[in-house]
Amino acid sequence: MQKGSPFWKVVLREKYGVGVGVPLLSGGSTCPNYASRWWKDVSNLGDGDGLNWKSPAPSKVVVFTWKLLHDRIPTKRNLAIRNSLPSDSSLECVWCNNSVEDSTHLFLHCEGVSMVWCKLMEWVEFNFLIPPNLFILWECWNGAILNKKLRRGVRLIWHAAIWSIWKARNDRIFNNVDIDVEELLESIKVLSWRWCLGRLNLPACLFYEWNWNPKIVCCGDVDLLGCAASWWLFGCYGGALFLL
Ligand SMILES: [Zn+2]
């Protein structure tokens, strides 16, 4: 093993050849033709699709999202194409039963999911319509903000949304658990807040502060946040006390 070379790189190079894994997430394909499709996908993240994938979200979530945008996740439609479902299986969406479950419908156009995206965009103060596909949605989220810290924060929220939608879909299929729009929205906010605490290297914040304004939290302006949140709390509870 070479000095200073991470163990996982050595193992992967032994399996797939010299050069594999070096430019992970930084562009420039070095995958040999005989590498597995999975490894080609991971090694080529950000290469050739013009997308910047740097995100504070967990790497497994970033990889999942990349596969989603390239329509390589096991939706019912994709499983049917690969003959991985029994012939009599329903391909309809688990939530609306009104459309074939493909990536775009499941993560963007299913009615409840669209409502969740609209509420998320309202939360982060984005102002655009639900686009025709996930690529454009990703580009809108990235292009809407130039500030580097803010962009890291909204990418984290994007990834939390994708991950939460997929988990909710799997819970519906495998555990018969159904959640409504507000519950899904809340789970995205909670998950993104947890990731924010551990991954954004920002001053600790409470959930109600994150829920109040994630963009202020991402900028690290805690004083402004405390002031704004205090006024918000005063408005809610002060008004209630006044009525009592
Ligand atoms: Zn649906």
py3Dmol code that shows the C-alpha trace and the ligand (Angstrom):
import py3Dmol

protein = """\
ATOM      1  CA  MET A   1       0.000   0.000   0.000  1.00  0.00           C
ATOM      2  CA  GLN A   2       1.348   3.436  -0.897  1.00  0.00           C
ATOM      3  CA  LYS A   3       2.038   5.863   1.914  1.00  0.00           C
ATOM      4  CA  GLY A   4      -0.771   8.396   2.362  1.00  0.00           C
ATOM      5  CA  SER A   5      -3.114   6.581   0.024  1.00  0.00           C
ATOM      6  CA  PRO A   6      -6.546   5.968   1.561  1.00  0.00           C
ATOM      7  CA  PHE A   7      -7.294   2.310   2.100  1.00  0.00           C
ATOM      8  CA  TRP A   8     -10.495   2.313   0.047  1.00  0.00           C
ATOM      9  CA  LYS A   9      -8.685   3.735  -3.003  1.00  0.00           C
ATOM     10  CA  VAL A  10      -6.074   0.992  -2.817  1.00  0.00           C
ATOM     11  CA  VAL A  11      -8.750  -1.685  -2.601  1.00  0.00           C
ATOM     12  CA  LEU A  12     -10.720  -0.229  -5.526  1.00  0.00           C
ATOM     13  CA  ARG A  13      -7.628   0.177  -7.683  1.00  0.00           C
ATOM     14  CA  GLU A  14      -6.775  -3.457  -7.039  1.00  0.00           C
ATOM     15  CA  LYS A  15     -10.222  -4.422  -8.261  1.00  0.00           C
ATOM     16  CA  TYR A  16     -10.755  -1.956 -11.118  1.00  0.00           C
ATOM     17  CA  GLY A  17      -7.287  -0.806 -12.175  1.00  0.00           C
ATOM     18  CA  VAL A  18      -4.929   2.143 -11.828  1.00  0.00           C
ATOM     19  CA  GLY A  19      -6.510   5.576 -11.901  1.00  0.00           C
ATOM     20  CA  VAL A  20      -9.893   4.566 -10.616  1.00  0.00           C
ATOM     21  CA  GLY A  21     -11.438   6.793  -8.003  1.00  0.00           C
ATOM     22  CA  VAL A  22      -8.859   9.581  -8.021  1.00  0.00           C
ATOM     23  CA  PRO A  23     -11.029  12.376  -9.403  1.00  0.00           C
ATOM     24  CA  LEU A  24     -14.197  11.336  -7.565  1.00  0.00           C
ATOM     25  CA  LEU A  25     -16.697  14.196  -7.555  1.00  0.00           C
ATOM     26  CA  SER A  26     -14.290  16.515  -9.332  1.00  0.00           C
ATOM     27  CA  GLY A  27     -14.876  15.706 -13.003  1.00  0.00           C
ATOM     28  CA  GLY A  28     -12.678  13.826 -15.442  1.00  0.00           C
ATOM     29  CA  SER A  29     -13.515  10.180 -16.053  1.00  0.00           C
ATOM     30  CA  THR A  30     -10.800   7.674 -15.290  1.00  0.00           C
ATOM     31  CA  CYS A  31     -12.924   4.549 -15.322  1.00  0.00           C
ATOM     32  CA  PRO A  32     -11.685   1.659 -17.406  1.00  0.00           C
ATOM     33  CA  ASN A  33     -14.225  -0.013 -19.677  1.00  0.00           C
ATOM     34  CA  TYR A  34     -14.279  -3.192 -17.621  1.00  0.00           C
ATOM     35  CA  ALA A  35     -15.325  -1.406 -14.397  1.00  0.00           C
ATOM     36  CA  SER A  36     -18.806  -2.217 -13.154  1.00  0.00           C
ATOM     37  CA  ARG A  37     -21.666   0.059 -14.155  1.00  0.00           C
ATOM     38  CA  TRP A  38     -22.140   1.050 -10.516  1.00  0.00           C
ATOM     39  CA  TRP A  39     -18.518   2.145 -10.183  1.00  0.00           C
ATOM     40  CA  LYS A  40     -18.646   4.022 -13.489  1.00  0.00           C
ATOM     41  CA  ASP A  41     -21.650   5.903 -12.163  1.00  0.00           C
ATOM     42  CA  VAL A  42     -19.926   6.848  -8.925  1.00  0.00           C
ATOM     43  CA  SER A  43     -16.599   7.732 -10.568  1.00  0.00           C
ATOM     44  CA  ASN A  44     -18.244   9.898 -13.179  1.00  0.00           C
ATOM     45  CA  LEU A  45     -20.343  11.965 -10.814  1.00  0.00           C
ATOM     46  CA  GLY A  46     -20.383  15.487 -12.165  1.00  0.00           C
ATOM     47  CA  ASP A  47     -18.614  14.468 -15.360  1.00  0.00           C
ATOM     48  CA  GLY A  48     -20.202  15.312 -18.653  1.00  0.00           C
ATOM     49  CA  ASP A  49     -23.625  16.304 -17.348  1.00  0.00           C
ATOM     50  CA  GLY A  50     -22.641  19.885 -16.566  1.00  0.00           C
ATOM     51  CA  LEU A  51     -23.871  19.580 -13.003  1.00  0.00           C
ATOM     52  CA  ASN A  52     -22.016  20.556  -9.878  1.00  0.00           C
ATOM     53  CA  TRP A  53     -22.647  17.934  -7.234  1.00  0.00           C
ATOM     54  CA  LYS A  54     -20.813  19.345  -4.256  1.00  0.00           C
ATOM     55  CA  SER A  55     -23.264  19.130  -1.404  1.00  0.00           C
ATOM     56  CA  PRO A  56     -23.064  18.786   2.371  1.00  0.00           C
ATOM     57  CA  ALA A  57     -25.632  15.967   2.233  1.00  0.00           C
ATOM     58  CA  PRO A  58     -24.438  12.388   2.998  1.00  0.00           C
ATOM     59  CA  SER A  59     -22.616  10.878   0.022  1.00  0.00           C
ATOM     60  CA  LYS A  60     -25.118   7.993  -0.304  1.00  0.00           C
ATOM     61  CA  VAL A  61     -27.862  10.589  -0.767  1.00  0.00           C
ATOM     62  CA  VAL A  62     -25.849  12.544  -3.345  1.00  0.00           C
ATOM     63  CA  VAL A  63     -25.214   9.322  -5.281  1.00  0.00           C
ATOM     64  CA  PHE A  64     -28.896   8.391  -5.071  1.00  0.00           C
ATOM     65  CA  THR A  65     -29.894  11.809  -6.400  1.00  0.00           C
ATOM     66  CA  TRP A  66     -27.464  11.538  -9.304  1.00  0.00           C
ATOM     67  CA  LYS A  67     -28.916   8.149 -10.170  1.00  0.00           C
ATOM     68  CA  LEU A  68     -32.409   9.598  -9.905  1.00  0.00           C
ATOM     69  CA  LEU A  69     -31.639  12.390 -12.360  1.00  0.00           C
ATOM     70  CA  HIS A  70     -30.280   9.788 -14.761  1.00  0.00           C
ATOM     71  CA  ASP A  71     -33.368   7.609 -14.209  1.00  0.00           C
ATOM     72  CA  ARG A  72     -31.420   4.737 -12.705  1.00  0.00           C
ATOM     73  CA  ILE A  73     -33.362   4.130  -9.518  1.00  0.00           C
ATOM     74  CA  PRO A  74     -35.721   1.167  -9.069  1.00  0.00           C
ATOM     75  CA  THR A  75     -39.058   2.817  -9.763  1.00  0.00           C
ATOM     76  CA  LYS A  76     -41.833   0.452 -10.803  1.00  0.00           C
ATOM     77  CA  ARG A  77     -41.429   1.538 -14.423  1.00  0.00           C
ATOM     78  CA  ASN A  78     -37.697   0.845 -14.432  1.00  0.00           C
ATOM     79  CA  LEU A  79     -38.192  -2.512 -12.690  1.00  0.00           C
ATOM     80  CA  ALA A  80     -40.776  -3.469 -15.313  1.00  0.00           C
ATOM     81  CA  ILE A  81     -38.407  -2.510 -18.137  1.00  0.00           C
ATOM     82  CA  ARG A  82     -35.817  -4.850 -16.610  1.00  0.00           C
ATOM     83  CA  ASN A  83     -38.429  -7.614 -16.163  1.00  0.00           C
ATOM     84  CA  SER A  84     -37.861  -7.502 -12.423  1.00  0.00           C
ATOM     85  CA  LEU A  85     -41.542  -7.373 -11.494  1.00  0.00           C
ATOM     86  CA  PRO A  86     -44.185 -10.128 -11.736  1.00  0.00           C
ATOM     87  CA  SER A  87     -46.192  -9.708 -14.940  1.00  0.00           C
ATOM     88  CA  ASP A  88     -49.410  -8.902 -13.060  1.00  0.00           C
ATOM     89  CA  SER A  89     -47.837  -6.158 -10.908  1.00  0.00           C
ATOM     90  CA  SER A  90     -49.417  -2.738 -10.911  1.00  0.00           C
ATOM     91  CA  LEU A  91     -47.140   0.015 -12.178  1.00  0.00           C
ATOM     92  CA  GLU A  92     -49.285   2.777 -10.762  1.00  0.00           C
ATOM     93  CA  CYS A  93     -48.017   5.390  -8.359  1.00  0.00           C
ATOM     94  CA  VAL A  94     -48.328   4.323  -4.721  1.00  0.00           C
ATOM     95  CA  TRP A  95     -49.856   7.630  -3.715  1.00  0.00           C
ATOM     96  CA  CYS A  96     -52.289   8.702  -6.432  1.00  0.00           C
ATOM     97  CA  ASN A  97     -52.915   5.440  -8.372  1.00  0.00           C
ATOM     98  CA  ASN A  98     -53.371   7.710 -11.324  1.00  0.00           C
ATOM     99  CA  SER A  99     -50.138   7.463 -13.258  1.00  0.00           C
ATOM    100  CA  VAL A 100     -47.264   5.079 -13.933  1.00  0.00           C
ATOM    101  CA  GLU A 101     -44.619   5.353 -11.220  1.00  0.00           C
ATOM    102  CA  ASP A 102     -41.594   6.786 -12.988  1.00  0.00           C
ATOM    103  CA  SER A 103     -38.923   9.081 -11.580  1.00  0.00           C
ATOM    104  CA  THR A 104     -40.456  12.334 -12.760  1.00  0.00           C
ATOM    105  CA  HIS A 105     -43.946  11.527 -11.542  1.00  0.00           C
ATOM    106  CA  LEU A 106     -42.866  10.091  -8.196  1.00  0.00           C
ATOM    107  CA  PHE A 107     -40.467  12.905  -7.276  1.00  0.00           C
ATOM    108  CA  LEU A 108     -42.051  15.879  -8.986  1.00  0.00           C
ATOM    109  CA  HIS A 109     -45.474  15.643 -10.580  1.00  0.00           C
ATOM    110  CA  CYS A 110     -47.510  13.457  -8.230  1.00  0.00           C
ATOM    111  CA  GLU A 111     -50.036  15.888  -6.771  1.00  0.00           C
ATOM    112  CA  GLY A 112     -48.975  15.623  -3.125  1.00  0.00           C
ATOM    113  CA  VAL A 113     -45.274  15.778  -3.986  1.00  0.00           C
ATOM    114  CA  SER A 114     -45.800  18.860  -6.149  1.00  0.00           C
ATOM    115  CA  MET A 115     -47.497  20.500  -3.185  1.00  0.00           C
ATOM    116  CA  VAL A 116     -44.521  19.638  -1.000  1.00  0.00           C
ATOM    117  CA  TRP A 117     -42.109  21.234  -3.510  1.00  0.00           C
ATOM    118  CA  CYS A 118     -44.298  24.342  -3.689  1.00  0.00           C
ATOM    119  CA  LYS A 119     -44.290  24.660   0.091  1.00  0.00           C
ATOM    120  CA  LEU A 120     -40.521  24.081   0.203  1.00  0.00           C
ATOM    121  CA  MET A 121     -39.984  26.804  -2.407  1.00  0.00           C
ATOM    122  CA  GLU A 122     -42.177  29.102  -0.379  1.00  0.00           C
ATOM    123  CA  TRP A 123     -40.078  28.247   2.691  1.00  0.00           C
ATOM    124  CA  VAL A 124     -36.768  29.131   1.020  1.00  0.00           C
ATOM    125  CA  GLU A 125     -38.342  32.063  -0.827  1.00  0.00           C
ATOM    126  CA  PHE A 126     -37.923  30.701  -4.347  1.00  0.00           C
ATOM    127  CA  ASN A 127     -40.354  31.890  -6.928  1.00  0.00           C
ATOM    128  CA  PHE A 128     -40.748  29.534  -9.880  1.00  0.00           C
ATOM    129  CA  LEU A 129     -43.297  27.041 -11.123  1.00  0.00           C
ATOM    130  CA  ILE A 130     -43.002  23.253 -10.948  1.00  0.00           C
ATOM    131  CA  PRO A 131     -40.805  22.468 -13.996  1.00  0.00           C
ATOM    132  CA  PRO A 132     -41.303  19.608 -16.491  1.00  0.00           C
ATOM    133  CA  ASN A 133     -38.412  17.520 -15.151  1.00  0.00           C
ATOM    134  CA  LEU A 134     -36.048  17.040 -12.216  1.00  0.00           C
ATOM    135  CA  PHE A 135     -32.979  18.343 -14.063  1.00  0.00           C
ATOM    136  CA  ILE A 136     -34.603  21.740 -14.461  1.00  0.00           C
ATOM    137  CA  LEU A 137     -35.754  21.703 -10.851  1.00  0.00           C
ATOM    138  CA  TRP A 138     -32.164  21.025  -9.727  1.00  0.00           C
ATOM    139  CA  GLU A 139     -30.845  23.787 -11.973  1.00  0.00           C
ATOM    140  CA  CYS A 140     -33.457  26.215 -10.661  1.00  0.00           C
ATOM    141  CA  TRP A 141     -32.500  25.453  -7.068  1.00  0.00           C
ATOM    142  CA  ASN A 142     -28.820  25.913  -7.843  1.00  0.00           C
ATOM    143  CA  GLY A 143     -29.187  28.919 -10.078  1.00  0.00           C
ATOM    144  CA  ALA A 144     -31.511  30.785  -7.750  1.00  0.00           C
ATOM    145  CA  ILE A 145     -28.754  31.669  -5.272  1.00  0.00           C
ATOM    146  CA  LEU A 146     -25.256  33.024  -5.871  1.00  0.00           C
ATOM    147  CA  ASN A 147     -24.098  33.188  -2.252  1.00  0.00           C
ATOM    148  CA  LYS A 148     -21.893  30.160  -1.570  1.00  0.00           C
ATOM    149  CA  LYS A 149     -23.096  29.483   1.982  1.00  0.00           C
ATOM    150  CA  LEU A 150     -26.710  29.805   0.984  1.00  0.00           C
ATOM    151  CA  ARG A 151     -26.236  27.525  -1.979  1.00  0.00           C
ATOM    152  CA  ARG A 152     -24.807  24.806   0.264  1.00  0.00           C
ATOM    153  CA  GLY A 153     -27.850  25.155   2.474  1.00  0.00           C
ATOM    154  CA  VAL A 154     -30.448  24.945  -0.282  1.00  0.00           C
ATOM    155  CA  ARG A 155     -28.637  21.988  -1.861  1.00  0.00           C
ATOM    156  CA  LEU A 156     -28.831  20.258   1.482  1.00  0.00           C
ATOM    157  CA  ILE A 157     -32.590  20.946   1.595  1.00  0.00           C
ATOM    158  CA  TRP A 158     -32.959  19.636  -1.975  1.00  0.00           C
ATOM    159  CA  HIS A 159     -31.206  16.392  -1.055  1.00  0.00           C
ATOM    160  CA  ALA A 160     -33.221  16.067   2.161  1.00  0.00           C
ATOM    161  CA  ALA A 161     -36.401  16.430   0.084  1.00  0.00           C
ATOM    162  CA  ILE A 162     -35.389  13.763  -2.432  1.00  0.00           C
ATOM    163  CA  TRP A 163     -34.324  11.350   0.311  1.00  0.00           C
ATOM    164  CA  SER A 164     -37.495  11.923   2.346  1.00  0.00           C
ATOM    165  CA  ILE A 165     -39.754  11.388  -0.681  1.00  0.00           C
ATOM    166  CA  TRP A 166     -38.008   8.100  -1.478  1.00  0.00           C
ATOM    167  CA  LYS A 167     -38.239   6.939   2.149  1.00  0.00           C
ATOM    168  CA  ALA A 168     -41.935   7.876   2.273  1.00  0.00           C
ATOM    169  CA  ARG A 169     -42.551   5.941  -0.951  1.00  0.00           C
ATOM    170  CA  ASN A 170     -40.776   2.869   0.428  1.00  0.00           C
ATOM    171  CA  ASP A 171     -42.646   3.142   3.730  1.00  0.00           C
ATOM    172  CA  ARG A 172     -45.903   3.202   1.784  1.00  0.00           C
ATOM    173  CA  ILE A 173     -45.007   0.081  -0.199  1.00  0.00           C
ATOM    174  CA  PHE A 174     -43.201  -2.040   2.366  1.00  0.00           C
ATOM    175  CA  ASN A 175     -44.650  -0.877   5.709  1.00  0.00           C
ATOM    176  CA  ASN A 176     -48.076   0.362   4.594  1.00  0.00           C
ATOM    177  CA  VAL A 177     -47.345   3.718   6.230  1.00  0.00           C
ATOM    178  CA  ASP A 178     -48.971   6.710   4.597  1.00  0.00           C
ATOM    179  CA  ILE A 179     -48.048  10.302   5.329  1.00  0.00           C
ATOM    180  CA  ASP A 180     -49.749  13.484   4.173  1.00  0.00           C
ATOM    181  CA  VAL A 181     -48.229  16.582   2.611  1.00  0.00           C
ATOM    182  CA  GLU A 182     -47.673  18.387   5.913  1.00  0.00           C
ATOM    183  CA  GLU A 183     -46.013  15.359   7.515  1.00  0.00           C
ATOM    184  CA  LEU A 184     -43.699  14.905   4.538  1.00  0.00           C
ATOM    185  CA  LEU A 185     -42.855  18.594   4.572  1.00  0.00           C
ATOM    186  CA  GLU A 186     -42.097  18.450   8.297  1.00  0.00           C
ATOM    187  CA  SER A 187     -39.886  15.376   7.856  1.00  0.00           C
ATOM    188  CA  ILE A 188     -37.860  17.218   5.179  1.00  0.00           C
ATOM    189  CA  LYS A 189     -37.402  20.218   7.439  1.00  0.00           C
ATOM    190  CA  VAL A 190     -36.338  18.043  10.376  1.00  0.00           C
ATOM    191  CA  LEU A 191     -33.923  15.975   8.284  1.00  0.00           C
ATOM    192  CA  SER A 192     -32.339  19.049   6.683  1.00  0.00           C
ATOM    193  CA  TRP A 193     -32.020  20.659  10.131  1.00  0.00           C
ATOM    194  CA  ARG A 194     -30.223  17.565  11.488  1.00  0.00           C
ATOM    195  CA  TRP A 195     -27.848  17.548   8.522  1.00  0.00           C
ATOM    196  CA  CYS A 196     -27.360  21.290   8.924  1.00  0.00           C
ATOM    197  CA  LEU A 197     -26.250  20.795  12.556  1.00  0.00           C
ATOM    198  CA  GLY A 198     -23.707  18.147  11.674  1.00  0.00           C
ATOM    199  CA  ARG A 199     -22.550  19.124   8.196  1.00  0.00           C
ATOM    200  CA  LEU A 200     -22.717  22.846   7.559  1.00  0.00           C
ATOM    201  CA  ASN A 201     -20.157  23.928  10.165  1.00  0.00           C
ATOM    202  CA  LEU A 202     -22.469  26.664  11.398  1.00  0.00           C
ATOM    203  CA  PRO A 203     -23.341  27.890  14.893  1.00  0.00           C
ATOM    204  CA  ALA A 204     -25.863  25.527  16.497  1.00  0.00           C
ATOM    205  CA  CYS A 205     -29.457  26.494  15.933  1.00  0.00           C
ATOM    206  CA  LEU A 206     -32.768  25.263  17.274  1.00  0.00           C
ATOM    207  CA  PHE A 207     -35.327  23.672  14.999  1.00  0.00           C
ATOM    208  CA  TYR A 208     -37.723  26.577  15.291  1.00  0.00           C
ATOM    209  CA  GLU A 209     -34.914  28.886  14.106  1.00  0.00           C
ATOM    210  CA  TRP A 210     -34.251  26.667  11.087  1.00  0.00           C
ATOM    211  CA  ASN A 211     -37.963  26.411  10.452  1.00  0.00           C
ATOM    212  CA  TRP A 212     -38.297  30.180  10.738  1.00  0.00           C
ATOM    213  CA  ASN A 213     -35.683  31.006   8.128  1.00  0.00           C
ATOM    214  CA  PRO A 214     -33.094  28.468   6.918  1.00  0.00           C
ATOM    215  CA  LYS A 215     -31.417  31.086   4.713  1.00  0.00           C
ATOM    216  CA  ILE A 216     -30.488  33.245   7.703  1.00  0.00           C
ATOM    217  CA  VAL A 217     -29.138  30.156   9.491  1.00  0.00           C
ATOM    218  CA  CYS A 218     -27.032  29.222   6.444  1.00  0.00           C
ATOM    219  CA  CYS A 219     -25.524  32.708   6.366  1.00  0.00           C
ATOM    220  CA  GLY A 220     -24.487  32.203   9.986  1.00  0.00           C
ATOM    221  CA  ASP A 221     -26.168  35.414  11.084  1.00  0.00           C
ATOM    222  CA  VAL A 222     -27.286  34.121  14.465  1.00  0.00           C
ATOM    223  CA  ASP A 223     -27.945  37.553  15.976  1.00  0.00           C
ATOM    224  CA  LEU A 224     -30.286  38.478  13.163  1.00  0.00           C
ATOM    225  CA  LEU A 225     -31.942  35.084  13.446  1.00  0.00           C
ATOM    226  CA  GLY A 226     -32.426  35.388  17.214  1.00  0.00           C
ATOM    227  CA  CYS A 227     -33.912  38.825  16.778  1.00  0.00           C
ATOM    228  CA  ALA A 228     -36.235  37.765  13.966  1.00  0.00           C
ATOM    229  CA  ALA A 229     -37.309  34.581  15.742  1.00  0.00           C
ATOM    230  CA  SER A 230     -38.002  36.486  18.958  1.00  0.00           C
ATOM    231  CA  TRP A 231     -40.255  38.874  17.121  1.00  0.00           C
ATOM    232  CA  TRP A 232     -41.998  35.938  15.448  1.00  0.00           C
ATOM    233  CA  LEU A 233     -42.553  34.179  18.773  1.00  0.00           C
ATOM    234  CA  PHE A 234     -43.700  37.419  20.328  1.00  0.00           C
ATOM    235  CA  GLY A 235     -46.144  37.862  17.457  1.00  0.00           C
ATOM    236  CA  CYS A 236     -47.580  34.348  17.897  1.00  0.00           C
ATOM    237  CA  TYR A 237     -47.661  33.908  21.627  1.00  0.00           C
ATOM    238  CA  GLY A 238     -47.797  37.563  22.635  1.00  0.00           C
ATOM    239  CA  GLY A 239     -50.914  37.939  20.519  1.00  0.00           C
ATOM    240  CA  ALA A 240     -52.449  34.824  22.072  1.00  0.00           C
ATOM    241  CA  LEU A 241     -51.759  36.124  25.578  1.00  0.00           C
ATOM    242  CA  PHE A 242     -53.271  39.447  24.658  1.00  0.00           C
ATOM    243  CA  LEU A 243     -56.454  37.696  23.553  1.00  0.00           C
ATOM    244  CA  LEU A 244     -56.609  35.770  26.850  1.00  0.00           C
TER     245      LEU A 244
END
"""
ligand_1 = """\
1
ZN
Zn -48.790 9.810 -8.080
"""
view = py3Dmol.view(width=600, height=400)
view.addModel(protein, "pdb")
view.setStyle({"model": 0}, {"cartoon": {"style": "trace"}})
view.addModel(ligand_1, "xyz")
view.setStyle({"model": 1}, {"stick": {}})
view.zoomTo()
view.show()
